[in-house]
Amino acid sequence: MLGIIGGTVASLIGNSLLSRLSTLNVNVIHAMPGRVRLQCNTWKNENVAAILAEFMKRHPLVKEASCSPITGSMVISFKELYLTNQQFQEVIETAVKATGKAVTAKKSETTNKMIKVMGRLNRQVKISTKGLLDIPALIILALTINGIRGFNTNRTNSLKELLWAYRMLRGEEAMHID
């Protein structure tokens, strides 16, 4: 039964959208009048699922949308029981576009873990030096020393390092570690 529904939906939404769906691996799990359930592993991220559900609720044809980060599925209830092929394609295309926006709107999990590790390391440096140093100060110090030491041999790189250190001190470069 799902194969017939999936095949019908696939033929309705066209090759262009289908290629984007396959890139995301979006699957139609269940479809009935007024409602559809889609599944995509990208939606198993809590941030992506929350952003996607909120985005989809703003669509004029959508009555309700909810995403489960546990299963990576989204249930969309429509304001009308029956949609035209074009309306259905528009809703699905919105979900695909919203997924792309949701993925890029958040920091990667690796970045978040690195921020946590650097934060712990920064606290440890502060404790070890009794508040005299932190990681941003160490980076600025290293850039300044390298810039001064290499000035006679490679002025271009030395000036870049000194400028970078100077901009960090002035707050023009990111140097905050939580």
N, C-alpha and C positions, 0 to 999 in steps of 0.2 A: 504494500500500500504506500509506504513512504517513498519507495522508488518511483512509483507513478506520479505522486505529488511532486517529488523533487525534479523529475523529468519534465513535468508540465511547467513548473515554475522556471526551470532552466531555459526552456524554449521560449517562455514569455519574456524573460528579462534580457535576453540578447547576449551576444558574444562579448561585447565590450565590458559590460558589467560582470559577466561570468568570469572573465580573465582576472579582474580585480578580486572577485570573491575567492577564486582558487588560490591567488597569491596569499590571501589572509586565511585560507582554508575555512571559510564560512559555510556552514551546512544548514540547510533547512531541516529541522528535526520534526516539526509538526506544523501543519497549516490547516486552518478551518475558517469558516466565515467570521470575519471580525477579529481574527487573532493569528499570530504566527510565532513559532519558537525557533530561534536561530542559535547556532553554537559555533564558537570560535575559541581556540586555545589562548589567543591574545587577550580575551576577556577574562581570563583567570587571574589577572592582576587586579587587586582591589581598586587602585586609583583609576585604572583604565575603565573598569566596569562602572564606577560611580560617575565619571565624566561622561561616558557614553550614554548611560540612562538619562542623565539630566539633559544632555543634548537632544536625545530623541524625543523627550517629552515636549520640547518646543516645536516639533514638527506639526503643521496644521492638520494633518490627517491622523495623528497619533493621540489616542485618548490616554493611554498609560504605557509606560515602558519600565521594565525592571531587569537588572542584570544580576546574575549570581556568579561571583568570582570563584565559588567552589566548583561549579560545573562548567563555567565559561559559556553559559547560555543566557539568552535575552528573550524575554517574552514581550511582544508588542501587541497591545490591544488597540484596535482602530476605532475611530468615531463612527464609521459606517460598517455595516456587515460585509458589504461587497465593495471591492476596489476595482477600478479599471486596471488593465495591464500596465498602463503608463503610471498610474498612481502607485501601484505596488512597486514598480521599478524605481520610482522616485524615493520611496521610503527605504528600500534596500540600499540604494546608492547613497542616501544620507547616512545610513549606518556604516557603510564602508568608509566614507569620507570622515565621519566622526571618529571612527576607530583610529585612523591615521593621525588625526588631531590629538586624540587622547593619549596615544603612545608618545607623541613628541612633546606633549605638555608636561610630562613628568620627568623627573630625574631617573636615570637607570638604577636598577637595584644595586649594581656594582658601585656606582657613584655614591649612593646612599651608604653602603657599607664602608667605602673608603672614607667618607666624611666622618662616620662614627669612629673608625680606627684612628684617624688623624686627630679627632677631638680628644680621644683617650690619651694618645701620645702627647698632645699639647698640654693636657692637664698634668701628665707625669713630668714633663720638662719643667713646667712652672713649679711643681712641688719640689723637684730635685734641686732647682736653682733658687728656691725660696722666693719666687716671683720675679727674679732678675731677668729671666729670658722666657720667651715662648717661641713657637715654631716660626711665626712671621719674622720675629727679630733675628732668629738664626739664619733664615733665608736672606734677609737684607744684609746681614753681616757677611755671609758667604759671598754674595754678589759683589759687595763693596771690596772685600779682600781680593777676590779674583780680578776685579776690574783694575785695582791698583797694581797688583803683581804683574799682570800681563800687559800693562800700558806700553812698555818699551818694545815688546815683540809683536803685539797685534792690537793696535789702537782701535780699530773698528769694533772688534768684539768687546774690548775693555770698555769703550764708551757705551756700548749697548747694555752691558751689565751694570755700569754705574747709573745710567739713565733709568734702567729698570728698578734698581734699588731706590733711586730718588723718587720715582713715581709711586712706588709702594709706600714710602714714607709719607708722601703727600695724600695718599688714599686714592690715587688715580688707577691703581691696579688692585685686583682682588687679592686680599690677604687675610680674610677672616676665616678662622677655623672654630667651629662650634664645639 
